[in-house]
Amino acid sequence: MDRRATLSTLLGRKKKQTAQKKTTAALTLGSGLSPYSGAWGYAQAAHLLRRSTFGATNAQIKQAVADGMAATISKLFADQPMPDPPVNYYFRNDPNVPIGSTWVDQPYSAQTNFANYRRRSLFAWTFGLLLNEGISIREKMTLFWHNHFVTENINDPKFKYVYISLLRENALSNFKRLVKKITIDPSMLLYLNGNQNSRRAPNENYARELFELFTIGKGELAGPGDYTTFTEDDVVEAARVLTGWVVQGYLGAGGLEPTPLFVQNRHDITQKKLSHRFNNAIINDNGQYEYGDLVDIIFQQEEVSRFICRKFYRWFVYYDINEEVEMNVIEPMAQMLRDNDFEGKPVLEALLQSEHFYDPACM
């Protein structure tokens, strides 16, 4: 039996004939994004903190009860200074980084492998931030974006530090702006071959994920190469838009820090035309700023807001989204996101203070 349907039965709600109807019945109790006005006690405070932080303690939950929901939400979403960078915890063979000092701005060595200890330092630092975050949603959102804008097989700890710092710094900021920044992040350029994408040999890896995984999602197949939300032709054209970017400083090459670099003669300067899914938009040559023009066009589509709001919902509430949830929760969230020019913070604040979030079937 579905977990929500089980709770419905235990709470005395009328049984339905099918599993789908049972699930729907459980979801009609919560009034979408309407502000929660019920009891605020240990169960509600624990639910909020367990969904929005890591390892909420008994003392923190009791404090949230005493503070009230509004004050606790304010704490969760309060601006936080960026944490101190990771340090050398134990490695004695790094001549530039004494134990207790940070390595993030220090060079590598051709004689000694510094990457291993720095990688372990980065992991320890990350878990320390998760365990000691207190009442703040930032680390939960940093992990959300880490799963959304996924990278892998990046063996340079400095690149990883730059990437994770970008996500943390923008964890509660503007979704569109974050998409633009991640597009030319050094780790992302490496992982999805953006650094190999040139006018002579366009590489479609990032272009495809930009549509399918990062912004608008892959809809139902409407025809050959047409996924309702974008087409294969859009992937081809977007790859051309994104040509010209390379990375510098991988594993300390050239003594450089991890940075993206736009190389003009690698960029396709010809006109690009998107499909009817984007109103046949034309993108003219705009050099190093052209990728931003592409993102702006994608974000004109309302489905972008629905796509990311479904992911917010699954992260904080429940994995299953039925028609009731789509209509009463996702659509209002998506509208709010568009109304706020893709600022995510107001949307998440509304979700975590909603009747739906505190429905027993969601707890």
Protein Blocks (a to p, Z undefined) as FASTA:
>chain_A
ZZklmmmmmnopacdfbfklmmmmmmmmpgcjaccfbdcdfklmmmmmmmmmghiafklm
mmmmmnommlmmmmmmpccddddddddfkbckbfklcghiafklcccdfkbcfklmmmmm
mmmmmmmmmmmnopafklmmmmmmmmmmgcehiabfklmmmmmmmmmmmmmmcfklmmmm
mmmgfklmmmnommmgcfklccfklmmmmmmmmmnopaddfbghiahjacfklmmmmmmm
mgoiacehiehighiacdddddfklpcfbdcdddfknoopacddehjmlmmmmmmmmmmp
mklmmmmmmmmmmmmmomcdcfklmmmmmmmmmmmmmmnnopaklmmmmmmmcfklmgmk
lZZ
